[in-house]
């Protein structure tokens, strides 16, 4: 069973460092990462715990801090990707507020930082440059994922062409 808690003073420094070193925080300086860390939650997952399930209407953005998460899609629950530390999940649901397209499941114990879109939007007036930098990071993350998927699709296509469809 997973546990949730909002950032506390004890975890604040660690949260800030992990946010700063994640794919979401690449452009943020330490003070900006601290602003983001202050509005983040923390989820601790045990092996096989599900963080979210496909079609959930939870719009939270996730940063994997420790462990591994399997990205599972389709009714056959096929693992389509395994996330590693520092990677983000849920960019589409976070930005578009659409249902989840995949299930995220812990493979072993995992630690995940969470960012609610409403909490993030609350920064817009006071910290517009931070919001801008995070949105740039979200675009970069989405673009990187798209490039990876296109490369995998091309490799599969090349394999099928060379083997003439025989496996």
Backbone bond lengths (Angstrom), bond angles and torsions (degrees), N, CA, C in turn:
res aa  C-N    CA-C-N  psi(-1)  N-CA   C-N-CA  omega(-1)  CA-C   N-CA-C  phi
1 X - - - 1.451 - - 1.522 108.81 -
2 X 1.306 117.43 138.10 1.457 120.77 -178.64 1.518 110.18 -85.81
3 X 1.326 115.55 159.48 1.459 119.97 174.75 1.519 108.96 -124.61
4 X 1.328 114.89 150.44 1.462 121.89 -178.22 1.523 109.47 -123.19
5 X 1.318 115.72 145.92 1.440 119.99 167.53 1.512 108.87 -162.53
6 X 1.316 114.62 150.17 1.462 121.21 179.08 1.523 107.54 -81.39
7 X 1.326 117.38 154.84 1.457 121.69 -178.73 1.522 112.58 -53.32
8 X 1.330 118.18 138.52 1.455 123.65 177.42 1.518 107.90 -118.98
9 X 1.326 116.41 170.36 1.462 120.29 180.00 1.529 111.68 -59.59
10 X 1.334 116.99 -36.65 1.464 121.09 -178.39 1.525 109.88 -62.89
11 X 1.324 116.30 -41.87 1.459 120.34 -176.63 1.522 112.67 -89.11
12 X 1.312 117.68 -9.93 1.457 121.56 -172.18 1.531 113.22 -54.79
13 X 1.334 117.15 -47.26 1.464 120.28 -179.68 1.508 112.50 -64.19
14 X 1.327 116.68 -43.70 1.467 121.03 178.49 1.518 110.57 -65.32
15 X 1.330 116.39 -42.55 1.466 121.21 177.66 1.519 110.19 -57.42
16 X 1.307 115.67 -48.87 1.466 121.44 -178.54 1.524 111.27 -58.20
17 X 1.319 117.10 -46.16 1.471 120.87 -179.83 1.520 111.86 -63.48
18 X 1.323 116.36 -42.07 1.471 120.40 -178.80 1.530 110.62 -68.93
19 X 1.322 117.28 -39.50 1.472 120.33 177.44 1.515 109.17 -63.38
20 X 1.315 116.15 -45.52 1.464 121.57 -178.20 1.524 111.67 -60.32
21 X 1.339 117.62 -35.48 1.465 120.28 -177.02 1.534 113.30 -92.57
22 X 1.326 118.03 0.91 1.464 120.98 179.04 1.528 110.80 -84.97
23 X 1.325 115.74 170.92 1.467 119.59 177.57 1.523 111.37 -64.27
24 X 1.313 118.14 -24.29 1.467 121.71 178.83 1.528 111.55 -75.39
25 X 1.326 117.03 -30.27 1.458 120.58 -172.76 1.512 115.75 -103.39
26 X 1.333 118.15 13.80 1.466 120.96 -175.73 1.526 113.92 -55.10
27 X 1.313 117.21 -38.12 1.471 120.60 -177.21 1.519 113.43 -91.14
28 X 1.321 117.62 -10.29 1.459 121.13 -174.49 1.526 111.21 -81.44
29 X 1.329 116.04 139.45 1.457 118.71 170.49 1.535 107.25 -81.93
30 X 1.312 117.62 177.66 1.466 120.50 -174.46 1.522 112.57 -62.18
31 X 1.326 117.88 -39.73 1.462 120.47 -179.76 1.535 111.10 -67.25
32 X 1.318 116.55 -38.49 1.466 120.22 178.40 1.523 110.83 -68.72
33 X 1.323 116.67 -39.71 1.467 120.47 176.85 1.524 110.58 -63.20
34 X 1.315 116.74 -35.19 1.464 120.75 178.19 1.527 111.12 -65.53
35 X 1.330 117.49 -38.52 1.468 120.87 177.19 1.532 110.02 -61.22
36 X 1.322 116.75 -44.32 1.468 120.76 178.31 1.530 110.17 -66.55
37 X 1.320 116.94 -44.62 1.469 121.00 -178.76 1.530 111.33 -59.07
38 X 1.332 116.75 -34.85 1.465 120.43 -178.17 1.521 113.38 -65.07
39 X 1.325 118.15 -21.97 1.468 119.94 -179.71 1.537 112.69 -105.68
40 X 1.319 116.09 5.41 1.466 120.20 -178.47 1.519 111.57 -91.53
41 X 1.328 113.87 153.69 1.449 121.44 172.08 1.513 109.42 -105.28
42 X 1.317 116.45 174.76 1.458 122.34 -179.57 1.521 108.15 -131.41
43 X 1.326 116.41 135.20 1.472 121.92 175.04 1.517 108.13 -122.82
44 X 1.307 115.63 128.07 1.457 121.93 172.88 1.514 107.32 -103.79
45 X 1.324 116.39 127.20 1.457 121.76 -177.93 1.518 110.24 -118.11
46 X 1.306 115.35 143.97 1.463 122.34 172.62 1.524 107.75 -96.85
47 X 1.317 116.18 166.36 1.457 121.81 -179.73 1.533 111.09 -51.06
48 X 1.335 115.30 129.23 1.472 124.80 177.15 1.534 114.06 76.53
49 X 1.347 118.99 -1.36 1.469 120.14 173.50 1.519 108.97 -63.19
50 X 1.321 116.12 141.31 1.460 120.87 176.02 1.524 109.11 -96.15
51 X 1.318 115.08 127.06 1.465 121.37 177.47 1.526 109.54 -76.75
52 X 1.323 117.26 -47.36 1.464 124.96 173.42 1.517 107.58 -146.73
53 X 1.316 115.02 161.70 1.447 121.24 179.69 1.524 109.43 -119.00
54 X 1.319 115.87 146.44 1.463 121.51 177.89 1.526 109.17 -49.84
55 X 1.324 115.74 136.92 1.469 126.13 -179.24 1.520 114.26 77.08
56 X 1.343 118.94 0.37 1.463 120.40 172.61 1.521 109.21 -60.44
57 X 1.319 116.16 150.44 1.459 119.78 178.02 1.532 111.52 -101.09
58 X 1.315 116.58 25.21 1.467 122.32 175.48 1.524 107.39 -82.14
59 X 1.318 117.34 127.79 1.467 121.28 -173.31 1.528 113.44 -106.72
60 X 1.291 116.56 16.93 1.459 122.91 -177.67 1.525 111.09 -69.01
61 X 1.329 115.60 142.80 1.460 122.67 172.30 1.524 107.25 -91.69
62 X 1.329 116.37 141.25 1.458 121.08 -177.70 1.520 110.55 -120.80
63 X 1.337 115.87 138.83 1.459 122.30 172.07 1.528 106.70 -119.05
64 X 1.315 116.48 120.25 1.460 121.08 178.09 1.523 108.78 -78.32
65 X 1.307 116.15 118.68 1.460 121.94 -176.42 1.529 111.64 -99.37
66 X 1.319 116.13 -43.39 1.464 120.94 178.84 1.516 109.02 -139.13
67 X 1.322 116.44 143.26 1.448 121.42 176.00 1.518 112.60 93.17
68 X 1.339 114.47 -157.94 1.467 121.59 -179.34 1.521 108.98 -136.16
69 X 1.332 115.18 146.94 1.459 121.93 173.89 1.513 108.33 -124.66
70 X 1.321 115.26 134.00 1.459 120.15 173.43 1.517 108.45 -89.95
71 X 1.323 115.68 135.75 1.452 122.41 173.32 1.524 105.29 -97.42
72 X 1.325 115.77 118.04 1.464 121.66 -172.94 1.522 108.60 -118.52
73 X 1.335 116.86 127.76 1.462 120.96 -177.49 1.518 110.60 -127.95
74 X 1.318 114.54 153.19 1.459 120.81 174.82 1.505 113.45 83.54
75 X 1.327 115.00 167.01 1.461 121.16 -179.64 1.520 112.65 -70.02
76 X 1.334 116.94 -23.14 1.460 120.14 179.42 1.530 112.10 -83.04
77 X 1.332 116.30 1.18 1.470 123.32 178.41 1.523 112.35 52.99
78 X 1.311 115.32 48.56 1.461 121.70 178.89 1.534 110.10 -81.38
79 X 1.332 115.96 133.14 1.467 120.84 175.46 1.524 107.30 -75.27
80 X 1.332 116.05 117.94 1.458 120.59 -178.20 1.529 112.20 -102.25
81 X 1.337 116.02 -14.90 1.459 119.20 -179.36 1.525 107.74 -166.13
82 X 1.315 116.13 150.01 1.459 121.50 173.26 1.523 108.18 -118.69
83 X 1.321 114.74 117.63 1.462 120.65 -179.56 1.528 110.48 -76.33
84 X 1.336 114.68 147.64 1.454 120.89 175.36 1.526 109.25 -117.29
85 X 1.305 115.52 168.60 1.467 121.86 -175.41 1.527 111.72 -55.28
86 X 1.336 114.63 135.58 1.460 122.04 178.65 1.518 113.72 95.37
87 X 1.331 117.39 -12.39 1.464 120.54 -179.17 1.527 110.82 -83.67
88 X 1.331 114.58 154.31 1.459 122.47 179.20 1.517 110.33 -108.19
89 X 1.323 115.02 151.75 1.463 121.50 175.41 1.522 108.48 -136.90
90 X 1.322 114.43 147.03 1.453 119.85 174.83 1.510 114.89 94.88
91 X 1.317 117.26 21.72 1.468 119.18 -177.49 1.527 111.69 -62.51
92 X 1.329 116.91 -41.04 1.470 119.68 -178.55 1.527 110.82 -66.39
93 X 1.310 117.31 -47.52 1.467 120.90 179.05 1.533 110.65 -62.35
94 X 1.321 116.79 -37.24 1.471 122.54 -179.40 1.521 111.11 -65.84
95 X 1.322 116.86 -46.23 1.464 121.33 -175.46 1.526 111.59 -81.26
96 X 1.329 116.81 -47.92 1.469 121.30 -173.70 1.521 113.81 -89.62
97 X 1.325 117.03 -12.95 1.470 122.12 -176.54 1.528 111.60 55.98
98 X 1.322 114.34 45.20 1.466 122.87 177.97 1.526 108.65 -106.78
99 X 1.339 117.62 160.27 1.473 120.19 177.58 1.529 111.63 -60.39
100 X 1.306 115.06 155.77 1.463 122.19 -179.02 1.519 111.19 -65.21
101 X 1.314 115.42 142.07 1.460 120.73 178.21 1.519 112.45 -96.51
102 X 1.332 116.78 -7.19 1.460 119.87 -177.67 1.523 109.97 -151.43
103 X 1.309 114.21 160.54 1.461 122.39 172.94 1.520 107.64 -94.25
104 X 1.321 116.86 141.84 1.464 122.05 174.73 1.523 107.36 -114.66
105 X 1.343 115.65 122.83 1.461 121.20 -176.21 1.528 109.77 -128.94
106 X 1.320 115.58 135.25 1.467 120.97 178.77 1.517 110.48 -69.69
107 X 1.318 115.45 137.25 1.468 122.83 172.23 1.519 105.46 -112.40
108 X 1.314 115.80 91.82 1.457 121.67 -169.70 1.523 107.89 89.13
109 X 1.309 117.08 -176.85 1.461 120.42 177.63 1.524 109.16 -68.06
110 X 1.330 115.46 144.26 1.463 120.02 -179.01 1.528 109.54 -144.46
111 X 1.317 114.46 151.96 1.457 122.39 176.00 1.523 107.59 -123.03
112 X 1.331 116.01 127.23 1.457 121.82 -174.92 1.521 109.33 -130.09
113 X 1.324 116.73 133.03 1.457 121.32 172.37 1.521 107.59 -93.47
114 X 1.326 115.85 143.84 1.458 120.94 -175.74 1.526 110.64 -121.02
115 X 1.324 115.22 146.13 1.460 121.01 177.60 1.518 108.51 -134.02
116 X 1.318 116.05 115.86 1.451 122.34 179.16 1.533 109.03 -81.84
117 X 1.337 118.31 136.79 1.468 119.71 -177.48 1.531 113.54 -61.62
118 X 1.322 117.67 -34.53 1.467 119.04 179.15 1.522 111.22 -68.21
119 X 1.322 117.02 -39.98 1.466 120.30 176.51 1.531 110.30 -63.54
120 X 1.323 115.79 -41.89 1.468 120.35 178.86 1.529 111.05 -62.36
121 X 1.325 116.91 -45.85 1.469 120.48 -179.74 1.521 112.64 -64.24
122 X 1.323 117.33 -23.52 1.466 120.14 177.77 1.535 111.95 -65.06
123 X 1.325 117.37 -15.94 1.468 121.99 179.10 1.531 112.83 -82.61
124 X 1.313 116.70 -12.70 1.459 121.54 -169.91 1.525 114.03 -56.04
125 X 1.306 118.54 -45.04 1.468 121.15 -176.50 1.524 111.50 -74.07
126 X 1.329 117.02 -45.68 1.464 120.58 -174.85 1.526 113.46 -82.71
127 X 1.350 117.32 -31.90 1.464 121.35 -174.97 1.531 111.48 -132.05
128 X 1.312 118.45 59.46 1.473 119.20 -176.18 1.532 113.60 -61.90
129 X 1.330 118.76 -32.03 1.466 120.39 -179.00 1.534 110.27 -68.40
130 X 1.329 117.38 -34.08 1.462 120.57 177.50 1.528 109.55 -67.74
131 X 1.319 116.75 -44.37 1.467 120.71 178.08 1.528 109.33 -59.83
132 X 1.332 116.14 -43.69 1.469 120.56 178.80 1.535 110.98 -59.75
133 X 1.325 117.23 -46.79 1.468 120.95 -178.69 1.533 111.79 -64.58
134 X 1.320 116.81 -39.36 1.458 119.92 178.96 1.529 110.02 -68.29
135 X 1.312 117.55 -40.18 1.466 120.29 178.27 1.533 110.62 -64.73
136 X 1.320 117.16 -37.93 1.474 119.60 174.28 1.521 110.58 -61.00
137 X 1.328 116.12 -42.35 1.464 120.73 178.78 1.530 110.61 -63.42
138 X 1.325 117.06 -41.40 1.463 120.33 178.30 1.524 110.98 -62.18
139 X 1.322 116.77 -40.38 1.465 120.19 176.84 1.526 110.29 -63.28
140 X 1.327 116.50 -44.40 1.467 121.66 -179.89 1.533 110.67 -62.79
141 X 1.334 117.06 -42.33 1.465 121.51 178.76 1.528 110.22 -62.28
142 X 1.320 116.28 -46.25 1.468 120.94 179.41 1.516 110.61 -62.49
143 X 1.306 117.17 -42.43 1.462 121.92 179.64 1.532 110.71 -63.93
144 X 1.316 117.18 -43.04 1.464 121.85 178.28 1.533 110.52 -61.22
145 X 1.333 116.20 -43.24 1.471 119.87 178.01 1.522 111.29 -62.91
146 X 1.315 116.65 -41.25 1.464 120.84 179.25 1.527 110.69 -64.28
147 X 1.317 117.35 -43.68 1.468 120.67 177.34 1.525 111.60 -60.27
148 X 1.337 116.69 -43.18 1.463 121.08 178.83 1.521 110.32 -61.69
149 X 1.322 116.81 -45.10 1.464 120.28 179.93 1.524 111.34 -64.79
150 X 1.317 118.00 -39.32 1.466 121.01 177.66 1.530 111.23 -64.46
151 X 1.333 117.06 -40.68 1.460 120.29 177.72 1.524 111.17 -64.14
152 X 1.334 117.02 -42.77 1.457 120.48 178.40 1.527 110.82 -63.59
153 X 1.318 116.71 -40.06 1.463 121.42 178.36 1.527 110.51 -64.04
154 X 1.314 116.99 -41.31 1.460 121.31 178.86 1.527 111.13 -65.17
155 X 1.329 116.88 -42.33 1.463 120.45 177.24 1.525 111.02 -61.06
156 X 1.314 116.79 -42.75 1.457 120.86 178.30 1.525 110.93 -64.13
157 X 1.308 116.18 -43.30 1.460 120.84 178.67 1.529 110.73 -61.85
158 X 1.326 116.98 -43.90 1.468 121.24 177.75 1.527 110.88 -62.27
159 X 1.303 117.20 -40.98 1.459 121.41 179.39 1.527 110.47 -62.42
160 X 1.318 116.27 -46.31 1.469 120.52 -179.67 1.516 110.63 -64.36
161 X 1.334 117.08 -41.52 1.471 120.23 179.81 1.522 111.37 -63.64
162 X 1.328 117.13 -43.31 1.462 121.06 -177.67 1.516 112.33 -71.36
163 X 1.337 116.33 -32.28 1.463 118.83 179.76 1.522 111.35 -94.67
164 X 1.330 116.07 1.87 1.460 123.58 -179.57 1.525 111.86 53.58
165 X 1.343 114.35 39.60 1.455 119.63 174.62 1.515 114.63 83.25
166 X 1.361 117.92 -2.28 1.463 120.71 179.03 1.529 109.25 -89.52
167 X 1.291 117.34 136.07 1.466 120.64 -178.99 1.487 111.97 -109.95
